[in-house]
Amino acid sequence: MRKDLDEKGKPKKSFLNNKSMIDTLNNALNGIIGAVRSERNMKIHLFAAILVIGASLVLNVSRIELAILSICIILVFITEFVNTAIEEIVDMTTQGRYSKSAKTIKDISAGAVFVTAVNAVLVGYLIMYEKVKQVILTGNFALKRVFSAPSHLTFLAVGLVLIAVLLLKGLFYKKNTTHLQGGTVSGHSALAFTLATIGSILASNFEVTVIFFIVAALVAEARVEGKLHTIGEVVLGAILGISISLLLFWKYL
């Protein structure tokens, strides 16, 4: 009897489902990061997405236009994920042997990615062309408005910290850890000290600053007490959060 089947010949529950929400999120992150690592096209899509989002910060892109661009970017990622999964299934099924049907399946799957990518480029062109032309002619950048709003900077700081934490955990992987629990750097500590630093800068009050950093230190201490991170890992998270916050909020100092 197969180990993944019970006495009635049905797949065991542990084979079908994750044990907890944390397991589900970890598996999802493993899939995303694994696809980016193994697929050259995913790296290209990711780089293009970063360029588009970055361009939207310096151009007068409206919320609706940004939503449309985001949908197109997400569609490209989704089709690339599905294409990667289909290729893995086909390779596993054929075990490396040539099959005309397998080639057809892969070609169709790759064609779906190509169509969504072309659609994304077309939409990007239609939205960005006039805005780029206006910036070149007038020199009117929207980036100044973005960096003059603390709310935008806070959102950007949190996003950059999360991305940096995931990248560090992926690059310096530690055995028996996941992207949400354990790892080279403490994400909880990084986020806690990010918010503490930003709150302290904006409040400009010594007592408030002390309270913010005490709370952040308690969050970091809890990660050590729970044996999820070492002291060095929470300190690294704190340095990461403080550094990114100071870099973005330097003009408020």
C-alpha positions as CSV (number, residue, x, y, z in Angstrom):
1,M,0.0,0.0,0.0
2,R,1.3,3.5,-0.8
3,K,2.3,5.6,2.1
4,D,0.3,8.6,1.0
5,L,-3.0,6.5,1.0
6,D,-5.1,5.3,3.9
7,E,-6.6,1.8,4.3
8,K,-9.5,2.8,2.0
9,G,-7.1,3.8,-0.8
10,K,-7.8,7.5,-0.3
11,P,-5.1,10.2,0.0
12,K,-4.3,10.9,3.7
13,K,-5.4,14.2,5.0
14,S,-1.9,15.4,5.7
15,F,-1.1,14.7,2.0
16,L,-3.9,17.0,0.9
17,N,-3.9,19.8,3.4
18,N,-1.5,22.0,5.3
19,K,-1.5,21.7,9.1
20,S,-2.0,25.4,9.7
21,M,-2.3,28.8,8.0
22,I,1.4,29.4,8.6
23,D,2.2,26.2,6.7
24,T,-0.1,27.4,3.8
25,L,1.7,30.8,3.7
26,N,5.1,29.2,3.9
27,N,4.4,26.8,1.1
28,A,3.1,29.7,-1.0
29,L,6.2,31.7,-0.4
30,N,8.4,28.7,-1.1
31,G,6.6,28.3,-4.5
32,I,7.0,32.0,-5.4
33,I,10.7,32.2,-4.4
34,G,11.4,28.8,-6.0
35,A,9.9,30.0,-9.3
36,V,11.9,33.2,-9.2
37,R,15.1,31.3,-8.4
38,S,14.7,28.6,-11.1
39,E,13.0,30.5,-14.0
40,R,14.9,33.0,-16.0
41,N,11.7,34.5,-17.3
42,M,10.4,35.1,-13.8
43,K,13.5,37.2,-13.0
44,I,12.8,39.2,-16.2
45,H,9.1,39.7,-15.2
46,L,10.1,40.7,-11.7
47,F,12.7,43.2,-12.9
48,A,10.1,44.7,-15.4
49,A,7.5,44.9,-12.6
50,I,9.9,46.8,-10.4
51,L,10.7,49.3,-13.2
52,V,7.0,49.9,-13.9
53,I,6.1,50.4,-10.2
54,G,9.2,52.7,-9.9
55,A,8.1,54.7,-12.9
56,S,4.6,55.1,-11.5
57,L,6.2,56.9,-8.5
58,V,7.8,59.6,-10.7
59,L,4.9,60.0,-13.2
60,N,1.4,61.3,-12.7
61,V,-0.2,57.9,-12.6
62,S,-3.7,57.9,-11.2
63,R,-5.0,55.3,-8.8
64,I,-7.1,53.7,-11.5
65,E,-4.2,53.6,-13.9
66,L,-2.0,52.1,-11.2
67,A,-4.6,49.5,-10.5
68,I,-4.8,48.5,-14.2
69,L,-1.0,48.2,-14.3
70,S,-1.0,46.1,-11.2
71,I,-3.6,43.8,-12.6
72,C,-1.6,43.3,-15.8
73,I,1.6,42.6,-13.8
74,I,-0.2,40.1,-11.5
75,L,-1.7,38.3,-14.6
76,V,1.8,37.9,-16.0
77,F,3.1,36.4,-12.8
78,I,0.1,34.1,-12.4
79,T,0.4,32.8,-16.0
80,E,4.2,32.3,-15.4
81,F,3.5,30.4,-12.2
82,V,1.0,28.2,-13.9
83,N,3.3,27.7,-16.9
84,T,6.1,26.6,-14.5
85,A,3.8,24.2,-12.7
86,I,2.6,22.7,-16.0
87,E,6.2,22.2,-17.1
88,E,7.0,20.4,-13.9
89,I,4.0,18.1,-14.2
90,V,4.8,17.3,-17.9
91,D,8.5,16.6,-17.1
92,M,7.5,14.4,-14.1
93,T,5.0,12.5,-16.3
94,T,7.2,12.0,-19.3
95,Q,10.4,11.4,-17.2
96,G,12.5,13.3,-19.7
97,R,11.3,11.3,-22.7
98,Y,10.3,13.2,-25.8
99,S,6.5,13.4,-26.4
100,K,4.7,15.4,-29.1
101,S,1.8,15.8,-26.8
102,A,4.0,17.1,-24.0
103,K,5.6,19.6,-26.4
104,T,2.2,20.8,-27.5
105,I,1.1,21.3,-23.8
106,K,4.3,23.2,-23.0
107,D,4.0,25.4,-26.2
108,I,0.4,26.3,-25.4
109,S,1.3,27.1,-21.8
110,A,4.2,29.3,-22.9
111,G,1.9,30.9,-25.5
112,A,-0.4,32.0,-22.6
113,V,2.5,33.7,-20.9
114,F,3.5,35.4,-24.1
115,V,0.0,36.8,-24.7
116,T,-0.4,38.2,-21.2
117,A,3.1,39.7,-21.4
118,V,2.3,41.4,-24.7
119,N,-1.0,42.7,-23.2
120,A,0.9,44.1,-20.2
121,V,3.4,45.9,-22.5
122,L,0.6,47.3,-24.6
123,V,-1.3,48.6,-21.5
124,G,1.9,50.0,-20.1
125,Y,2.6,51.8,-23.3
126,L,-1.0,53.3,-23.5
127,I,-0.8,54.5,-19.9
128,M,2.8,55.7,-19.8
129,Y,3.5,57.2,-23.2
130,E,1.8,60.6,-22.7
131,K,3.1,60.8,-19.1
132,V,6.7,60.2,-20.1
133,K,6.3,62.7,-22.9
134,Q,4.9,65.3,-20.5
135,V,7.7,64.8,-18.0
136,I,10.3,65.2,-20.8
137,L,8.7,68.4,-22.0
138,T,7.9,70.0,-18.7
139,G,10.1,68.3,-16.1
140,N,7.2,67.9,-13.8
141,F,7.9,64.8,-11.6
142,A,5.5,63.4,-9.1
143,L,8.2,61.9,-7.0
144,K,8.5,65.1,-4.9
145,R,4.9,64.7,-3.9
146,V,5.4,61.0,-3.0
147,F,8.4,61.7,-0.8
148,S,6.7,64.7,0.9
149,A,3.9,62.5,2.3
150,P,4.8,60.5,5.5
151,S,2.0,58.0,4.8
152,H,3.5,57.1,1.4
153,L,6.9,56.8,2.9
154,T,5.7,54.6,5.7
155,F,4.0,52.3,3.3
156,L,7.2,52.2,1.2
157,A,9.4,51.6,4.2
158,V,7.3,48.6,5.4
159,G,7.3,47.2,1.9
160,L,11.1,47.5,1.5
161,V,11.7,45.9,4.9
162,L,9.4,42.9,4.0
163,I,11.2,42.4,0.7
164,A,14.6,42.8,2.3
165,V,13.7,40.2,5.0
166,L,12.5,37.7,2.5
167,L,15.5,38.1,0.3
168,L,17.9,37.7,3.2
169,K,16.1,34.6,4.4
170,G,16.2,33.2,0.9
171,L,19.9,34.0,0.2
172,F,21.1,32.9,3.6
173,Y,18.8,29.9,4.2
174,K,19.0,28.2,7.6
175,K,18.0,24.6,8.0
176,N,14.7,23.9,9.8
177,T,13.4,27.5,9.3
178,T,10.8,29.0,6.9
179,H,10.2,32.4,5.4
180,L,7.7,33.2,8.2
181,Q,9.3,31.5,11.2
182,G,13.0,31.6,12.1
183,G,15.7,32.4,9.6
184,T,18.8,34.6,9.2
185,V,16.9,37.8,10.1
186,S,13.9,38.4,12.3
187,G,11.0,40.0,10.3
188,H,9.1,40.8,13.4
189,S,12.0,42.7,14.9
190,A,12.6,44.5,11.6
191,L,9.0,45.6,11.3
192,A,8.8,46.6,15.0
193,F,11.9,48.8,14.8
194,T,10.8,50.2,11.4
195,L,7.5,51.5,12.9
196,A,9.3,52.6,16.1
197,T,11.8,54.6,14.2
198,I,9.2,56.2,11.9
199,G,6.9,57.0,14.9
200,S,9.8,58.5,16.8
201,I,10.8,60.7,13.9
202,L,7.3,62.0,13.3
203,A,6.4,62.5,17.0
204,S,9.7,64.4,17.8
205,N,9.1,63.6,21.5
206,F,11.6,61.9,23.8
207,E,9.0,60.1,26.0
208,V,7.1,58.8,22.9
209,T,10.4,57.7,21.4
210,V,11.3,55.7,24.5
211,I,7.9,54.0,24.6
212,F,8.1,53.1,20.9
213,F,11.5,51.5,21.2
214,I,10.6,49.7,24.4
215,V,7.6,48.1,22.6
216,A,9.9,47.2,19.7
217,A,12.5,45.7,22.1
218,L,9.7,43.6,23.7
219,V,8.7,42.2,20.3
220,A,12.4,41.3,19.6
221,E,12.8,39.8,23.1
222,A,9.7,37.7,22.5
223,R,11.2,36.2,19.4
224,V,14.3,35.2,21.4
225,E,12.3,33.9,24.3
226,G,10.2,31.8,21.9
227,K,13.5,30.3,20.6
228,L,12.5,31.4,17.1
229,H,15.5,33.6,16.6
230,T,18.9,34.2,18.2
231,I,19.9,37.6,19.7
232,G,22.0,38.2,16.6
233,E,19.1,37.7,14.2
234,V,16.8,40.1,16.1
235,V,19.6,42.7,16.3
236,L,20.1,42.3,12.5
237,G,16.4,42.8,12.0
238,A,16.4,45.9,14.2
239,I,19.4,47.4,12.2
240,L,17.6,46.6,8.9
241,G,14.4,48.3,10.0
242,I,16.1,51.4,11.5
243,S,18.4,51.8,8.5
244,I,15.6,51.7,5.9
245,S,13.5,54.1,8.0
246,L,16.3,56.6,8.4
247,L,17.1,56.4,4.7
248,L,13.5,57.3,3.7
249,F,12.8,59.8,6.5
250,W,16.1,61.6,6.6
251,K,14.6,65.0,5.7
252,Y,12.3,64.8,8.8
253,L,15.3,64.5,11.2
